[in-house]
Amino acid sequence: MEPGKIVKYIDQQKIITAVVTENKKQRLRLLTETNREVNLSANRLSHISESQLDLGIPRDHQVRTLKETAERRRLLSASMDLHELWEVVHEEADWQDTETIASLCFPDGSDADAQSAVIRTMFTDRLYFKFGTSRFFPHSPEQVEQLRKQQQEAERRRRVIEDGIVWLKKNLDNPAPELPDELRPVAALLQDYIIFGDEASGMETTRQILSGIGGDPGEKLFSLFVRLGLWEQDENLLLKKFDVPTEFDTKTMEAVSLLRENPVDFTNDPRRRDLTGLRLMTIDGPSTLDYDDAISIEASGDYHIVGVHIIDVAHFVTQDSPLDVCALERGSSIYLPDARFSMLPPAMSEDLCSLKGGELRPAISVLMRIADYARVIDYEIVPSVIRVAEQLTYSDANRMIEEDTDIANLDRIARNFRSQRIMAGAVQISLPEVNIRVDEDSGEILISKIDRESSSRMLVAEMMIMGNAMMADFLKKNEMPAVFRSQPEPKNRLYKGDEGSLFQNLMQRRHLNRVVLTPVPEPHSGIGFPCYVTATSPIRKYWDLSTQRQLKAILGMEKAAGKDEIQNLFARLEQPMASVGRVQFFRKRYWLFKYLEGRIGQRERALVLEERRNQYQVLLMDYMLEWMLPVSSGIQLKPESEIEVVIQQASARRDQLSLYLA
């Protein structure tokens, strides 16, 4: 290629006009219209003009000539009507070369400027033709329409990015920010980014917006949405992240209204046993509103008849009804320090399906004949009509144990029953529970440590285990599939009975195998029974509601689900139950860290659990929180040692906590 030839090449999506100043074995040295010298392979050229530039003139004259040539060709390019051209040639559906296109668009199609203008136009606008450097293929009408939509979307996205950058720069640090309606889509993108991180929808657009302001502004972004009134200061983003439903739809609420207006009678059902003469009591926490189980005891000769009575939720929530669909979608009630979201609407969970004192309710009752304050001689499971006589708190029951014969007998039976379970191989892990509550009025974070081994809590726990074990046995004997829970033997046993220390209980928990859900009965080592189900919380857990239906099927009151249907239920509940677990775990930790934000610099009691490289895992004993403690080299801590640590940093929003050795 001769030096002096005017050429075009594409660089960074731009067409550059240049002149060849030197050619060495197809490696060209070029002078560009922007007065730059570049080296280029000859095959990079998109057009070689017949025009020749005198290299003997001064360099600035050469550059001026190149600029004039480029401008002349740009003006020609702007005059082309691609749509009109496409209308003429698209039906041929064949490649068109530069000369042919130039001849259709300009009086002198062989002119170098005209041909160069064609290339520039085709390169810039890809709507009507496929670009092929020196030839072009017309798109079909369908392709043109599709490309037009893509261009419109690209333009919309460009505007969103530009507007988003301007809006963020103006409002990020503004104490009184504004959000015009047309910028709400931008706010939605940024909110999604805060919630979902890199998995947010429209992430590429969000990245470009944030890049335009210098990167992720961190907490400032969350604070912006608080100041805009879109979020609360302690907004629960976990509910949005895990798509947890917090409202009940119209169809569900209409079903509730229909039930309340036309209640299904249960009092005259001949299959139900009238147990309203028994002294039934509920024992729960002081804030409980949904009572699903009650206990009774009566003497019968040399025996005691202990009753565990469970509200018959299946009587109200029939299979595949709107209420059932709603409960299945949620999987479980969610209890958080600052909110609760019930599996069923409150009109059901706190009224129709709640064992409220003095109200007649349908139930499934497990009546167990107990000998010697310990052994279950036999049992029967019956549909019943019950009425709760007393609604006690755990504190009430603790006070009454010494003076109330029924509660004292229940306490004695519960303790002996636990001893029998442990002798049968049950693993008893006794750890305190930390309760975190946010006061609705003051916003104060209230933390208390609950002793699960208090008499009343132990009593209720053992009665529920007893009732669940009998229901599992009943299902097994009748060869009825259900949501059975099994657990293989622990990998190791660290102590006998319930004699383990706090440290040993924590370590023993690590040696447990996971509980497995199965439609057929298998041993549960942790409980110490050959089979086990949970059916005592049908208001709060869909697993329990499902099991209650299988029990009622044996009693001739429901249609039984087959093994495959139970297996399918496991799959359907896997995701909602996982979401419930994550929301409850991380929201509780959020409020704990929020509390610890106010204790930075304070000493806390800790228990050393184990060494991990240059740090130790410790338990903050007042909060039952396991965390990592960095320790300087040369310091040795022994597992099971009690130490003091200082809170160096805590951030609820970032889920961060830093400790150092006191």
C-alpha positions as CSV (number, residue, x, y, z in Angstrom):
1,M,0.0,0.0,0.0
2,E,1.4,3.3,-1.1
3,P,2.3,6.0,1.5
4,G,-0.1,8.9,1.1
5,K,-3.3,6.8,0.9
6,I,-6.2,8.1,3.0
7,V,-7.7,5.3,5.0
8,K,-10.2,4.5,7.7
9,Y,-9.9,2.2,10.7
10,I,-12.1,1.5,13.7
11,D,-10.7,2.1,17.2
12,Q,-12.7,1.9,20.4
13,Q,-16.0,2.0,18.5
14,K,-14.9,5.1,16.6
15,I,-14.1,5.6,12.9
16,I,-10.7,7.3,12.5
17,T,-9.5,9.0,9.3
18,A,-5.8,8.7,8.7
19,V,-3.0,8.8,6.1
20,V,-0.5,6.0,5.5
21,T,3.0,7.5,6.1
22,E,5.0,4.2,5.9
23,N,4.4,0.5,4.9
24,K,6.7,-2.2,6.1
25,K,5.5,-5.7,5.3
26,Q,1.8,-4.9,5.9
27,R,2.6,-3.0,9.1
28,L,1.5,0.5,8.5
29,R,2.5,3.7,10.2
30,L,-0.4,6.2,10.1
31,L,-0.9,9.8,10.9
32,T,-4.5,10.4,12.2
33,E,-6.9,13.3,12.0
34,T,-6.2,13.9,15.7
35,N,-2.4,14.4,15.0
36,R,-1.4,11.0,16.4
37,E,1.0,8.5,15.0
38,V,-0.1,4.9,15.2
39,N,1.2,1.5,14.0
40,L,-1.4,-0.8,12.6
41,S,-1.8,-4.0,10.7
42,A,-3.2,-3.5,7.1
43,N,-6.0,-5.9,7.8
44,R,-7.3,-3.5,10.5
45,L,-8.4,-1.0,7.8
46,S,-12.1,-0.7,7.1
47,H,-11.7,1.5,4.0
48,I,-8.9,2.5,1.6
49,S,-9.6,5.6,-0.4
50,E,-8.4,6.3,-3.9
51,S,-7.6,9.8,-2.5
52,Q,-3.9,10.6,-2.2
53,L,-2.4,13.1,0.3
54,D,0.9,14.8,-0.5
55,L,3.3,13.7,2.3
56,G,5.7,16.5,1.3
57,I,3.5,19.2,2.8
58,P,4.0,20.2,6.4
59,R,2.5,17.9,9.0
60,D,0.0,20.4,10.3
61,H,-1.3,20.8,6.7
62,Q,-1.7,17.1,6.5
63,V,-3.7,17.0,9.7
64,R,-5.9,19.9,8.6
65,T,-6.6,18.1,5.3
66,L,-7.5,14.9,7.2
67,K,-9.9,16.8,9.4
68,E,-11.5,18.5,6.5
69,T,-11.9,15.1,4.7
70,A,-13.4,13.5,7.9
71,E,-15.8,16.4,8.3
72,R,-16.9,16.3,4.7
73,R,-17.6,12.6,5.0
74,R,-19.4,13.1,8.3
75,L,-21.7,15.6,6.6
76,L,-22.4,13.2,3.7
77,S,-23.1,10.4,6.3
78,A,-25.6,12.6,8.1
79,S,-27.5,13.2,4.8
80,M,-28.1,9.4,4.2
81,D,-31.6,8.1,4.9
82,L,-31.0,4.5,6.0
83,H,-34.7,3.7,6.4
84,E,-35.4,4.7,2.8
85,L,-32.4,2.7,1.6
86,W,-33.5,-0.3,3.5
87,E,-37.0,-0.1,2.1
88,V,-35.4,-0.3,-1.4
89,V,-33.1,-3.3,-0.9
90,H,-34.3,-5.4,2.1
91,E,-36.6,-7.7,0.0
92,E,-33.6,-8.9,-2.0
93,A,-32.2,-10.4,1.2
94,D,-28.6,-10.3,-0.1
95,W,-25.3,-8.7,0.7
96,Q,-24.8,-5.2,-0.7
97,D,-21.3,-3.8,-1.3
98,T,-20.1,-0.3,-0.5
99,E,-20.1,0.8,-4.1
100,T,-23.7,-0.3,-4.7
101,I,-25.0,1.4,-1.6
102,A,-23.1,4.6,-2.4
103,S,-24.5,4.6,-5.9
104,L,-28.0,4.4,-4.5
105,C,-27.4,7.2,-2.0
106,F,-25.2,9.7,-3.9
107,P,-25.0,11.1,-7.4
108,D,-21.4,9.9,-7.8
109,G,-21.3,6.4,-6.1
110,S,-17.6,5.9,-7.0
111,D,-16.5,9.0,-5.1
112,A,-14.2,8.1,-2.1
113,D,-16.1,10.4,0.2
114,A,-19.4,8.8,-0.7
115,Q,-18.1,5.3,-0.1
116,S,-16.5,6.4,3.2
117,A,-19.7,8.1,4.3
118,V,-21.6,4.8,3.6
119,I,-19.2,2.9,5.9
120,R,-19.4,5.5,8.6
121,T,-23.2,5.5,8.5
122,M,-23.5,1.7,8.5
123,F,-21.0,1.4,11.3
124,T,-22.9,4.0,13.4
125,D,-26.4,2.8,12.9
126,R,-26.8,-1.0,13.0
127,L,-30.6,-1.0,12.9
128,Y,-31.3,-1.8,9.3
129,F,-28.1,-3.5,8.1
130,K,-25.6,-6.1,9.4
131,F,-22.2,-4.4,9.2
132,G,-19.5,-6.3,7.3
133,T,-16.7,-3.6,6.8
134,S,-17.1,-3.4,3.0
135,R,-20.5,-5.0,2.5
136,F,-23.8,-4.9,4.3
137,F,-26.8,-7.3,4.7
138,P,-30.3,-5.9,5.2
139,H,-32.1,-7.1,8.3
140,S,-35.6,-8.6,8.0
141,P,-38.6,-6.5,9.2
142,E,-38.8,-8.7,12.2
143,Q,-35.1,-8.2,13.0
144,V,-35.5,-4.4,12.6
145,E,-38.4,-4.4,15.0
146,Q,-36.4,-6.4,17.5
147,L,-33.3,-4.2,17.2
148,R,-35.5,-1.1,17.5
149,K,-36.8,-2.4,20.8
150,Q,-33.3,-3.2,22.0
151,Q,-32.1,0.3,21.1
152,Q,-35.1,1.9,22.9
153,E,-34.2,-0.2,25.9
154,A,-30.6,0.8,25.7
155,E,-31.6,4.4,25.5
156,R,-33.9,4.1,28.4
157,R,-31.2,2.4,30.5
158,R,-28.7,5.2,29.5
159,R,-31.1,7.8,30.8
160,V,-31.7,5.8,34.0
161,I,-28.0,5.7,34.6
162,E,-27.5,9.4,33.9
163,D,-30.5,10.5,35.9
164,G,-29.5,8.1,38.7
165,I,-26.0,9.6,39.0
166,V,-27.3,13.1,39.1
167,W,-30.0,12.3,41.7
168,L,-27.6,10.4,44.0
169,K,-25.0,13.2,43.9
170,K,-27.6,15.7,44.8
171,N,-29.4,13.7,47.5
172,L,-26.9,11.2,49.1
173,D,-25.8,13.7,51.8
174,N,-28.9,15.9,51.6
175,P,-30.7,16.0,55.0
176,A,-34.0,16.6,53.2
177,P,-33.7,14.5,50.0
178,E,-36.4,14.4,47.4
179,L,-37.5,11.5,45.1
180,P,-39.4,12.6,42.0
181,D,-41.9,10.0,40.7
182,E,-39.8,9.5,37.5
183,L,-36.8,8.5,39.6
184,R,-38.6,5.8,41.6
185,P,-37.3,3.1,39.3
186,V,-33.8,4.2,40.1
187,A,-34.5,4.1,43.8
188,A,-36.0,0.6,43.4
189,L,-32.8,-0.6,41.7
190,L,-30.7,0.8,44.5
191,Q,-33.0,-0.7,47.2
192,D,-32.7,-4.1,45.5
193,Y,-28.9,-3.7,45.6
194,I,-29.0,-3.1,49.3
195,I,-31.2,-6.1,49.9
196,F,-29.8,-8.7,47.4
197,G,-26.2,-7.4,46.8
198,D,-24.7,-8.7,43.5
199,E,-27.7,-10.9,43.0
200,A,-30.0,-7.9,42.6
201,S,-32.0,-7.5,39.4
202,G,-30.6,-4.8,37.0
203,M,-27.2,-5.2,38.7
204,E,-25.2,-3.9,35.6
205,T,-27.2,-0.7,35.6
206,T,-26.8,-0.3,39.3
207,R,-23.0,-0.8,39.0
208,Q,-22.8,2.0,36.4
209,I,-24.9,4.4,38.6
210,L,-22.6,3.7,41.6
211,S,-19.5,3.9,39.5
212,G,-20.7,7.4,38.4
213,I,-20.6,8.6,42.0
214,G,-17.3,7.0,42.8
215,G,-18.4,3.6,44.1
216,D,-20.6,2.0,46.7
217,P,-21.4,4.7,49.4
218,G,-22.1,2.0,52.0
219,E,-24.3,3.0,54.9
220,K,-25.1,6.3,53.3
221,L,-27.3,4.6,50.7
222,F,-29.4,2.9,53.4
223,S,-29.6,6.1,55.3
224,L,-30.9,7.9,52.2
225,F,-34.0,5.6,52.0
226,V,-34.6,6.2,55.7
227,R,-34.6,9.9,55.2
228,L,-36.9,9.5,52.2
229,G,-39.3,7.7,54.5
230,L,-39.2,4.6,52.3
231,W,-37.6,2.5,55.1
232,E,-37.5,2.6,58.9
233,Q,-34.3,3.0,60.7
234,D,-34.4,-0.7,61.7
235,E,-36.1,-1.9,58.5
236,N,-36.2,-5.7,58.3
237,L,-34.7,-6.3,54.9
238,L,-34.5,-10.0,55.6
239,L,-38.3,-10.3,54.9
240,K,-37.7,-8.8,51.5
241,K,-34.6,-10.8,50.8
242,F,-36.2,-14.1,51.5
243,D,-39.6,-13.1,50.1
244,V,-41.4,-13.8,53.3
245,P,-45.1,-13.0,53.1
246,T,-46.2,-10.6,55.8
247,E,-49.8,-9.8,54.7
248,F,-52.8,-12.0,53.9
249,D,-54.4,-11.7,50.5
250,T,-58.1,-11.0,49.9
251,K,-59.0,-14.6,49.1
252,T,-57.6,-15.8,52.5
253,M,-59.3,-13.0,54.5
254,E,-62.6,-13.8,52.7
255,A,-62.3,-17.4,53.8
256,V,-61.8,-16.3,57.4
257,S,-64.9,-14.1,57.3
258,L,-66.9,-17.0,55.8
259,L,-65.8,-19.3,58.6
260,R,-66.6,-16.7,61.3
261,E,-70.0,-16.0,59.8
262,N,-70.9,-19.7,59.2
263,P,-68.9,-21.8,61.7
264,V,-68.8,-25.5,61.1
265,D,-70.4,-27.2,64.2
266,F,-68.3,-29.6,66.1
267,T,-70.2,-29.9,69.3
268,N,-72.8,-32.4,68.0
269,D,-70.3,-34.6,66.2
270,P,-70.9,-38.1,67.7
271,R,-67.3,-39.0,66.9
272,R,-66.0,-36.5,69.4
273,R,-65.7,-37.3,73.1
274,D,-66.9,-34.6,75.5
275,L,-64.0,-33.8,77.7
276,T,-65.3,-30.5,79.0
277,G,-65.5,-31.9,82.5
278,L,-61.7,-32.1,82.7
279,R,-59.6,-29.4,84.3
280,L,-57.6,-28.2,81.3
281,M,-54.7,-25.7,81.6
282,T,-52.5,-24.0,79.2
283,I,-49.0,-23.0,80.3
284,D,-47.2,-20.5,78.1
285,G,-45.2,-17.3,78.1
286,P,-46.9,-14.1,79.2
287,S,-47.1,-12.7,75.6
288,T,-48.6,-15.8,74.0
289,L,-51.7,-15.2,72.0
290,D,-52.0,-18.4,70.0
291,Y,-52.7,-21.3,72.4
292,D,-52.5,-24.7,70.6
293,D,-52.0,-27.2,73.5
294,A,-53.5,-27.8,76.9
295,I,-52.7,-30.4,79.6
296,S,-54.9,-32.2,82.0
297,I,-54.5,-34.9,84.8
298,E,-56.9,-36.9,86.8
299,A,-56.5,-39.8,89.2
300,S,-57.9,-43.2,88.1
301,G,-57.4,-45.9,90.7
302,D,-53.7,-46.7,90.9
303,Y,-53.0,-44.7,87.8
304,H,-53.1,-41.1,86.5
305,I,-54.7,-40.2,83.2
306,V,-52.6,-37.5,81.6
307,G,-54.1,-35.6,78.7
308,V,-52.3,-33.6,76.0
309,H,-55.0,-31.8,74.1
310,I,-54.2,-30.2,70.7
311,I,-56.5,-27.7,69.0
312,D,-58.0,-29.4,65.9
313,V,-56.9,-26.8,63.3
314,A,-57.7,-29.3,60.5
315,H,-61.4,-28.9,61.4
316,F,-61.2,-25.2,60.3
317,V,-58.4,-25.4,57.7
318,T,-59.5,-28.0,55.1
319,Q,-57.1,-29.4,52.6
320,D,-56.6,-27.2,49.5
321,S,-58.8,-24.5,50.8
322,P,-57.5,-20.8,50.6
323,L,-56.5,-21.0,54.2
324,D,-54.5,-24.2,53.6
325,V,-52.8,-22.7,50.5
326,C,-51.9,-19.7,52.6
327,A,-50.5,-21.8,55.5
328,L,-48.5,-24.0,53.1
329,E,-47.0,-21.0,51.4
330,R,-45.7,-19.7,54.8
331,G,-44.8,-23.0,56.3
332,S,-44.6,-21.6,59.9
333,S,-45.3,-18.7,62.1
334,I,-42.3,-16.3,62.5
335,Y,-41.5,-14.9,65.9
336,L,-39.1,-11.9,65.9
337,P,-38.0,-9.6,68.7
338,D,-39.9,-6.7,67.0
339,A,-42.7,-8.5,65.1
340,R,-44.6,-11.7,64.6
341,F,-46.0,-13.1,61.4
342,S,-48.5,-15.9,62.0
343,M,-49.0,-18.8,59.6
344,L,-52.7,-18.2,59.8
345,P,-54.5,-14.9,60.0
346,P,-54.9,-13.6,63.6
347,A,-58.6,-14.2,63.5
348,M,-57.8,-17.9,63.2
349,S,-54.5,-18.2,65.2
350,E,-55.6,-16.0,68.1
351,D,-59.3,-16.8,68.1
352,L,-61.0,-19.7,66.3
353,C,-58.0,-22.0,66.4
354,S,-56.8,-20.9,69.8
355,L,-57.5,-22.7,73.1
356,K,-58.9,-19.5,74.8
357,G,-60.0,-19.9,78.3
358,G,-63.7,-20.8,78.8
359,E,-64.4,-21.3,75.0
360,L,-65.5,-24.7,73.5
361,R,-63.0,-25.9,71.0
362,P,-62.5,-29.1,68.9
363,A,-59.4,-31.0,69.7
364,I,-57.3,-34.1,69.2
365,S,-56.7,-35.5,72.7
366,V,-54.0,-37.9,73.7
367,L,-55.0,-39.7,76.9
368,M,-52.2,-41.6,78.6
369,R,-52.5,-44.0,81.5
370,I,-49.5,-43.5,83.8
371,A,-48.3,-45.9,86.5
372,D,-45.9,-45.1,89.3
373,Y,-45.7,-41.5,88.2
374,A,-43.6,-42.6,85.2
375,R,-44.6,-45.5,82.9
376,V,-47.1,-45.1,80.1
377,I,-49.1,-48.2,80.4
378,D,-51.4,-47.5,77.4
379,Y,-52.9,-44.5,75.6
380,E,-55.8,-43.6,73.3
381,I,-56.1,-40.8,70.8
382,V,-59.6,-39.4,70.4
383,P,-61.3,-36.5,68.7
384,S,-62.8,-34.3,71.4
385,V,-64.6,-31.2,72.6
386,I,-62.7,-29.4,75.3
387,R,-62.8,-26.2,77.3
388,V,-59.7,-24.7,78.9
389,A,-60.3,-23.9,82.6
390,E,-57.0,-22.0,83.3
391,Q,-54.5,-20.1,81.3
392,L,-51.3,-20.0,83.2
393,T,-47.9,-18.5,82.6
394,Y,-44.7,-20.4,83.3
395,S,-44.3,-18.2,86.4
396,D,-47.8,-19.0,87.6
397,A,-47.1,-22.7,87.2
398,N,-43.8,-22.5,89.1
399,R,-45.5,-20.8,92.0
400,M,-48.4,-23.4,92.1
401,I,-46.2,-26.5,92.0
402,E,-45.9,-26.7,95.8
403,E,-49.6,-26.1,96.5
404,D,-51.5,-27.5,93.5
405,T,-51.8,-31.3,93.6
406,D,-52.5,-31.6,89.8
407,I,-49.5,-29.5,88.8
408,A,-47.3,-31.2,91.4
409,N,-48.2,-34.6,90.0
410,L,-47.6,-33.4,86.5
411,D,-44.2,-32.2,87.6
412,R,-43.3,-35.5,89.2
413,I,-44.5,-37.5,86.1
414,A,-42.5,-35.1,83.8
415,R,-39.3,-35.6,85.7
416,N,-39.6,-39.3,85.9
417,F,-40.5,-39.5,82.2
418,R,-37.4,-37.5,81.3
419,S,-35.3,-39.9,83.4
420,Q,-36.8,-42.9,81.6
421,R,-36.0,-41.2,78.2
422,I,-32.4,-40.6,79.2
423,M,-32.1,-44.2,80.4
424,A,-33.4,-45.3,77.0
425,G,-30.5,-43.3,75.3
426,A,-32.0,-39.9,74.9
427,V,-29.4,-37.0,74.7
428,Q,-30.4,-34.3,77.1
429,I,-28.8,-30.9,76.1
430,S,-29.7,-28.2,78.6
431,L,-28.8,-24.7,77.5
432,P,-30.4,-21.4,78.5
433,E,-32.4,-19.5,75.9
434,V,-31.8,-15.8,75.4
435,N,-35.1,-13.9,74.8
436,I,-34.8,-10.6,72.9
437,R,-37.7,-8.3,72.8
438,V,-38.1,-4.7,71.5
439,D,-40.6,-2.6,73.5
440,E,-43.3,-1.3,71.1
441,D,-43.6,2.0,72.9
442,S,-40.1,2.9,73.9
443,G,-38.1,1.0,71.4
444,E,-35.9,-0.3,74.2
445,I,-34.2,-3.7,73.6
446,L,-35.0,-6.0,76.4
447,I,-32.7,-9.1,76.9
448,S,-33.4,-11.9,79.3
449,K,-31.9,-15.4,79.8
450,I,-34.5,-18.1,80.2
451,D,-33.8,-21.2,82.2
452,R,-35.4,-23.9,80.1
453,E,-34.9,-26.3,83.0
454,S,-37.3,-24.4,85.3
455,S,-40.0,-26.7,86.6
456,S,-42.9,-25.4,84.5
457,R,-40.9,-25.3,81.2
458,M,-39.5,-28.7,81.8
459,L,-43.0,-30.0,82.6
460,V,-44.5,-28.6,79.4
461,A,-41.6,-29.8,77.3
462,E,-41.9,-33.4,78.6
463,M,-45.7,-33.5,78.3
464,M,-45.4,-32.4,74.6
465,I,-42.7,-35.0,74.0
466,M,-44.9,-37.6,75.6
467,G,-47.9,-36.7,73.5
468,N,-45.9,-36.5,70.3
469,A,-44.3,-39.9,71.0
470,M,-47.6,-41.5,71.5
471,M,-49.0,-40.0,68.3
472,A,-46.0,-41.3,66.4
473,D,-46.6,-44.7,67.9
474,F,-50.3,-44.5,66.8
475,L,-49.3,-43.6,63.3
476,K,-46.7,-46.4,63.1
477,K,-49.1,-49.1,64.4
478,N,-51.7,-48.0,61.8
479,E,-49.0,-48.0,59.0
480,M,-49.9,-44.4,58.3
481,P,-47.2,-42.3,56.6
482,A,-46.6,-38.9,58.2
483,V,-43.9,-36.3,58.8
484,F,-41.7,-38.5,61.1
485,R,-38.6,-37.1,62.6
486,S,-35.5,-39.4,63.0
487,Q,-32.0,-38.8,64.3
488,P,-29.0,-41.2,64.1
489,E,-27.0,-41.9,67.2
490,P,-24.7,-39.0,68.2
491,K,-21.0,-39.2,67.0
492,N,-19.9,-39.2,70.7
493,R,-21.5,-38.9,74.2
494,L,-19.7,-36.5,76.5
495,Y,-21.6,-37.0,79.7
496,K,-24.2,-39.2,81.4
497,G,-27.8,-38.2,81.7
498,D,-28.3,-34.4,82.3
499,E,-25.1,-33.9,84.3
500,G,-23.1,-32.0,81.7
501,S,-21.7,-28.6,82.3
502,L,-22.4,-25.6,80.0
503,F,-19.2,-26.3,78.1
504,Q,-20.1,-30.0,77.7
505,N,-23.6,-29.3,76.6
506,L,-22.3,-27.0,73.9
507,M,-19.8,-29.6,72.7
508,Q,-22.3,-32.3,72.9
509,R,-24.6,-30.3,70.5
510,R,-21.8,-30.4,68.0
511,H,-21.7,-34.2,68.1
512,L,-25.3,-34.6,67.3
513,N,-26.4,-35.8,63.9
514,R,-29.0,-33.8,62.0
515,V,-32.7,-34.6,62.4
516,V,-34.0,-36.2,59.2
517,L,-37.6,-35.9,58.0
518,T,-39.0,-39.1,56.6
519,P,-42.5,-40.4,55.7
520,V,-41.8,-43.7,57.5
521,P,-41.0,-44.2,61.2
522,E,-37.4,-44.5,62.2
523,P,-35.6,-44.1,65.6
524,H,-34.9,-40.7,67.1
525,S,-31.8,-40.9,69.3
526,G,-32.1,-37.4,70.7
527,I,-35.6,-38.0,72.1
528,G,-35.0,-41.7,73.0
529,F,-38.0,-43.2,71.1
530,P,-38.2,-45.7,68.2
531,C,-40.3,-43.1,66.3
532,Y,-41.3,-39.5,66.7
533,V,-43.5,-36.8,65.2
534,T,-44.4,-33.2,66.2
535,A,-48.1,-32.6,66.1
536,T,-48.6,-30.3,69.1
537,S,-48.3,-26.9,67.2
538,P,-50.7,-27.1,64.3
539,I,-51.5,-23.3,64.6
540,R,-47.8,-22.4,64.1
541,K,-46.3,-25.2,61.9
542,Y,-47.6,-26.8,58.7
543,W,-45.7,-30.0,59.5
544,D,-47.8,-30.4,62.6
545,L,-51.0,-29.6,60.8
546,S,-50.2,-32.2,58.2
547,T,-49.5,-34.8,60.9
548,Q,-52.8,-33.9,62.6
549,R,-54.6,-34.7,59.4
550,Q,-53.0,-38.1,59.2
551,L,-54.1,-38.8,62.7
552,K,-57.6,-37.8,61.9
553,A,-57.5,-40.0,58.8
554,I,-57.0,-43.0,61.1
555,L,-59.9,-41.8,63.2
556,G,-62.1,-41.7,60.0
557,M,-62.3,-37.9,59.9
558,E,-59.9,-36.9,57.0
559,K,-58.6,-38.3,53.7
560,A,-55.2,-39.7,54.3
561,A,-52.2,-38.5,52.3
562,G,-50.0,-41.2,50.7
563,K,-46.3,-41.7,51.2
564,D,-45.6,-39.9,47.9
565,E,-47.7,-36.9,48.9
566,I,-45.8,-36.6,52.2
567,Q,-42.6,-36.8,50.3
568,N,-43.8,-34.0,48.0
569,L,-44.7,-32.0,51.0
570,F,-41.0,-32.1,52.1
571,A,-40.0,-30.6,48.8
572,R,-42.7,-27.9,48.9
573,L,-41.8,-26.8,52.4
574,E,-38.1,-26.9,52.0
575,Q,-37.7,-23.3,50.7
576,P,-40.2,-21.5,53.0
577,M,-38.9,-23.3,56.1
578,A,-35.3,-22.4,55.2
579,S,-36.4,-18.8,54.8
580,V,-38.2,-18.8,58.2
581,G,-35.1,-20.2,59.9
582,R,-32.8,-17.6,58.3
583,V,-35.1,-14.7,59.1
584,Q,-35.5,-15.7,62.7
585,F,-31.8,-16.3,63.2
586,F,-30.5,-13.2,61.6
587,R,-33.2,-10.8,62.9
588,K,-32.5,-12.0,66.5
589,R,-28.8,-11.4,65.9
590,Y,-29.6,-8.0,64.4
591,W,-31.2,-6.8,67.6
592,L,-28.6,-8.4,69.8
593,F,-25.9,-6.6,67.9
594,K,-28.0,-3.4,68.1
595,Y,-28.0,-3.9,71.9
596,L,-24.2,-4.5,71.9
597,E,-23.6,-1.3,69.9
598,G,-24.5,0.4,73.2
599,R,-22.0,-1.7,75.1
600,I,-18.8,-0.9,73.1
601,G,-15.9,-0.8,75.6
602,Q,-17.7,-2.9,78.2
603,R,-16.5,-6.2,79.6
604,E,-18.4,-9.3,79.0
605,R,-18.1,-12.8,80.4
606,A,-17.0,-15.4,77.9
607,L,-16.3,-19.1,77.8
608,V,-13.4,-20.5,75.7
609,L,-14.7,-23.2,73.3
610,E,-11.8,-24.0,71.0
611,E,-8.7,-22.7,69.3
612,R,-8.7,-21.9,65.6
613,R,-5.3,-20.8,64.2
614,N,-4.6,-17.3,65.6
615,Q,-8.0,-16.9,67.2
616,Y,-10.4,-18.6,69.6
617,Q,-14.0,-19.4,69.4
618,V,-15.7,-18.2,72.6
619,L,-19.2,-18.0,73.9
620,L,-20.5,-14.7,75.2
621,M,-22.3,-16.2,78.2
622,D,-24.9,-13.6,78.9
623,Y,-26.1,-13.7,75.3
624,M,-25.4,-17.4,74.3
625,L,-23.6,-16.0,71.3
626,E,-20.6,-17.9,69.8
627,W,-18.0,-15.6,68.1
628,M,-14.3,-15.4,67.3
629,L,-11.7,-13.7,69.5
630,P,-8.4,-12.7,68.0
631,V,-5.5,-13.2,70.4
632,S,-1.9,-12.0,70.2
633,S,0.8,-14.6,69.7
634,G,2.2,-15.9,73.0
635,I,-1.2,-16.0,74.8
636,Q,-2.6,-19.4,75.4
637,L,-6.2,-20.0,76.4
638,K,-7.6,-23.3,77.5
639,P,-11.0,-24.6,76.3
640,E,-13.7,-24.4,79.1
641,S,-11.9,-21.4,80.7
642,E,-14.0,-18.5,81.7
643,I,-12.5,-15.1,80.6
644,E,-13.5,-11.5,80.1
645,V,-13.6,-9.8,76.7
646,V,-14.3,-6.3,75.7
647,I,-16.6,-5.3,72.8
648,Q,-14.5,-3.3,70.4
649,Q,-17.0,-2.8,67.7
650,A,-20.6,-3.8,66.9
651,S,-22.7,-3.0,63.9
652,A,-26.2,-4.5,63.6
653,R,-26.7,-3.3,60.0
654,R,-23.4,-4.8,58.8
655,D,-23.7,-7.9,61.0
656,Q,-20.2,-7.2,62.5
657,L,-18.8,-7.7,65.9
658,S,-15.2,-7.3,67.2
659,L,-13.9,-8.5,70.5
660,Y,-10.6,-8.3,72.3
661,L,-9.3,-10.0,75.4
662,A,-9.7,-7.9,78.6
